[in-house]
Amino acid sequence: MRIGIVGCGGIALGYAAMLTQEGHDVVLWSPSGKGGEGLHGAEIEVSGILDMRFRPVMAWDAQVLIDHAEVVIIAVPGYGHKAVIDAIVPFAKNGQTFIVSAELSLSATYLSQRLLARGVTAEVVAWATTALMSRRSGPLSVSIGGIRTKLEAAVLPAGSDGSAIDICRDLFGERFTEVPDIMAIALSNLNPPIHLASALCNFTRIEKAEYWANYDGITPSVARMIEALDAERLDVAKAYGVKVRTVHDHYHLTFGFEPGMTLADMAAAVHEKRKGPPGPVTTDTRFITEDVPFGIVPVIALAERRGVVVPLHKAGLVVVNALYGRNFENANDLLSYVT
């Protein structure tokens, strides 16, 4: 299958490696150009759950990527979703499938609306999170820490025949569960509450560039904060009539733990097994710059629409704004465009 991947970060390169190994024709495009520097014709070393090398094929612009692809996977941070959607939609064709990995701030809805406005008949699949846990470990290396065993996805426009989910399964295996309501996906991403709590409670380590292990930083106190944020998210989902996994379910399904373990115990077990990945060591971290404006802010906005009280989400936003001296709610360039 001909696959176009938007992005050249750890997730995008992880997808490219896996799909290349499976014999698919993969092309990547770096929207900013920075992530793709030095990749064209280079050999990428892949470690972790895959042990291989591959040479990525690069597209020089959005049109080349879209012209190549039967399936387009958007694998850039949330703050890049609107820009890349605006870049690729003018070249989209009937019958293509677009995968948003993973949806943040109703970005799949925005993409679907833009395609419909152009009169393009194409399905959009919104994933609740990424299929891989992957990061760039060097300029020409990527480390894939794992692949999720279960992953929820929704298809737009609603009422599809299931073929788009079948494509996801053909590419990444039988791990996808289709949910009928896109709002369930919008409220399913667990990275924002987990990362917000971890970043706030380890902030001086981040600012002083001290090494710390991500899962080791989820102590019992941090775990309680994550659980409190999760409870608010679950209240919002209930108000919209959708069922989403809890943070405990997320850890059970991602790492294969048996039910009954506490969140802090699961985090400690992951750390003991993996000894990583490292936590962020710069304040310019996606834990804040992506997950607050495109994860925390949308939950607050959706809560307000249904009259749900989410004081910890709001307090987290206020504290982060004070730490950074900016208003992260103004960094979201998607919410105002999505109906």
N, C-alpha and C positions, 0 to 999 in steps of 0.2 A: 504494500500500500504506500502511496505517496503522502508523506507527512511533512507539514510545515510547522516549525516550532518558533514561536515568538519569544525571544529571550536567550541569554547565554550565561545565566547564573548557574548555581549548583543544581537546581531542580531541572532546568532546561537541558543541561548537559547530561544529567542522569537519565532523563527520558530519551535523549538522543542515543546514549550508549545502549540502553536496554532495547530500544526499537531497532537500532542498527544490528545488534546481535541476533535479533529475531528475523532479519532479512528484509526489513522495510527500507524504503528509499526516503531518507531523512535530510531535510534542509533546515538550517537555522538562520534566524535574522536577529541582529542586535539593534533595537530601535535607536539607542543612543550612539551606537558604534563603539562605545568604550568596552563593553563586555566581550565584543567579538575581536578586539585587537589581538593580533598574533595567532588567532585560531585557524585562519584559512590555510589549509594544507599542512597544518601541524598535527602531530600525533598526541592524543590525549590519553593519559594513563588513568585507568579506572580501578579503584580499590574498594574494599568493603564486601558487600554481598555479590558483587561482580568483580572479576579479576580479568581485565582485558585492556586492549588498546584499540583506539579507532581514530580515524581522520574525519573531522566534521566537515560537511559541505555548507558553505555560507552563501546566503542571498544578500545582494548588496542593497536591496530596497524592498519595501512592502509588496510592490506589484510582482516582483520576481518570485517572492515567497508564495503569494496567493495563487499565481499562475501555475506553480508547481504542484500545489497541494490538493489532495482529496479531503484530508483532515487537517485542520489548523488547531494547534494547541497553544493557548496563551499561558505563558509561564514566566511572568514578570511580577514584581511586587505590586501591591494594590495601588500605590500612588502612580503607577504607570499604565493602569488599565484603560482609562479614558483616552489617553493619548494614542495608545496602540490600536484601540478599537477605531478611533477616528481615522487612523492611518490605513487600516486594512479594509474597512467596509467599502470604500469606493471601488475596490477591485474584486469584491466577493462575487461568487457565481452561484447560480441555482444548483442545488444538490450537494454543496459542500457541507461538511459537519465542523462546527466550531466547539472546542472544549475549553472551558475556563477553569484553570487549575492554579489556585482554587478561587471560588467566588469570594469577593469582598465588596461590601457596600452595594449590593444589587447590580454588580457589573455585568452579569450575564443578561439581566433584564434590559440594561442599557444597550448591550450589543444586539439583542433580539429586536428591540424597538428600532434601532438604526437600520438593521437589515430589512425589516418590514417597510420602513419609510422609503427605502430604495427599490422596493418591489422584488427583493431577492428572496427566493424560497430556499431557506437553509435552516437546519436545526442547530440549536445551541445547547450544549450540555454543561451544566454547572455542577462542579464537584465541591463537596463540603470541605475537603482539604486536599492536599497533594497526595498522589499515589506513592511517591517515594519520600524518604527522609534523606536528603542529599545536599552536599555543599561542595563548593570549589575549595580544594585543599592547597591549591597552588595555581600559578598562571596556566599550566598545562596539565592539571590533574583535578580529578573529582573523586570524592569519597561518598559512596552510597551506604548509609547506615542501615537501611531496611526498607521493605515495601509493606504497605499496610494490608492487613488481611481482609478488612471490611471497609467499604467506602460508599457513602450515600451520594446519589446524583439525581438531578432533576433535569427535564428536557423542556425547552421552549421552542416553538409555541406548545402550549399544553395540549394533551390529547394525541401525542405521537404514537406511532405504531411499534415503538420499542427498538427500531433499527439503530438509533443513535447509541443506545445503551449497549446493544450488541457490538457495535464498533469499539466502544470502550473495552469491552470484554475481549474482543479479538486482539486488541493491542496490548492490554495489561493484565488479562486473566479474569477469572470468574470471581472477582472481589467486589463487584458493584451491585448495589441495591437501589433500584429506582424508587424515588418518592414522588408523589403526584403534585406536591405543592412547592413552588420555588421558595416560598417563605421559610420552609423547613431548612433549606440549604442556606438561606441568608442568615439564619440563626444557629447554624451548626458548627461554624468554625471555632474551634477551641483555642487556637493560638492567641487571640487577643487577650482573654482573661488570664491565661497561664503566663504569657509574656509580660503583661502589665504588672502582675503581682511579683514575678521574678525580678523584673527590672527595678521596680520601686524599692524592693527589699534588699537589693544588692547594688544600689545605685552608686555608692562611693567606690566600690570595686570597679564598676564600669568606667566612671569618670577618671579614676586613677590608673586605668589600664592594667589592673591586677588580674592575673589568671584566676579564673574560677570555673568549675565544671557546671554546666547548665543544670543537670538533674540533681547534683549535689547541693545546689542552691535552693532546692525545694524542700526546706526543712518543715517540721510539723506546723510552725507558725505561718510560713508562706503557703503551705497546703491549705490551711484554714481560710486564708484570704482568697485563694483560688476557688475554694468551695463556696464561699459567700458570694463571689462574683457569679459563679455558675448558677447559684440559686436564683439570682436576679434574672439571668438570661432565660432560665427555665420558666419563670413567671411571664416573661414577655412572649415566649413561644406558646404558652398556654392561652394567653390573651388572643393570639392569632389562630388558635385551634390546630396547632401543628405539634407533632411529637418529635423531639430531638434527643440525641444521646446525651447522657450526663458526662461530666469530666471523668468519672470513674469508669463508665462504659468505654470511653475513648482510650483510656490506658489499658483496660482489659483487652480490647480488640486490637490495639496497635501493637502491644508487646506480648500478648498471649497469656496474661496473668489469670489465675483463677479468681472468681468472685470472693469477696471477703477481706481482701487486703485493703489497708488504708491508702490514701493517695500518697502520703509521705513515704510509706513503706514501698510502694511501687516505684516511686522516683528513686529511692535509695537502691533498690534492686537493679534498676536500669543503670544507675551510675556504677554500681559494683561490676556489672557485666561489661559495660562499654567504656568506662573511664572517660566519658565525654558525651557529646561534643562540648567544646569550651563555651562558656557564656560570653556575651559581647564585652569588648574591652574599649569601646568608644561610644560616646553619647549619640553618634550618628548611627544608631542601630535600628534595624527593622522592628525590633521589639517595641520601639516607641514610634518611629517615623512612619511605619506602615500600619502597625496594629492598633495604634490609638485613633488616628483619623479615619481609618477604613475598617476598623473592627469595633472599637469601643463607641465611637461617635454614632455609627448607624444604630447600634443597640439602643442608645439613649434616644435617638430620633424616633425609632419604631415604638419604643416604650411610651413616649409622649403622645403618639398618635392614638394609643389605646388607653391612656391614663394609668399606666403601670409605673409604680415608684421604683426607681433604681438608684438609690442614694450612693452606693459604693462605686458604681460606674461613673456617676457625676463627680464624686469626690476624687476618684483617680484621675479624671480629666483635669480637674482644677489643680491638683498637685503637680501633674506633669507640665501643665502650662506654666506654673510658677517656677519649676525647676529649669525649664528651657527659655522662659521669658517670651513665650509666643502663644498664640491661640490655635491649637491643633484642629479645632472644629472648622476653622477656615481653610485648612489644607485639603479638605475633602472636595474634590471637583466632580463628584458623581451624583450625590444625593439629590441635588436640585434639578437634575435632568431626568430622573426616573419617576414615572407616574405609577 
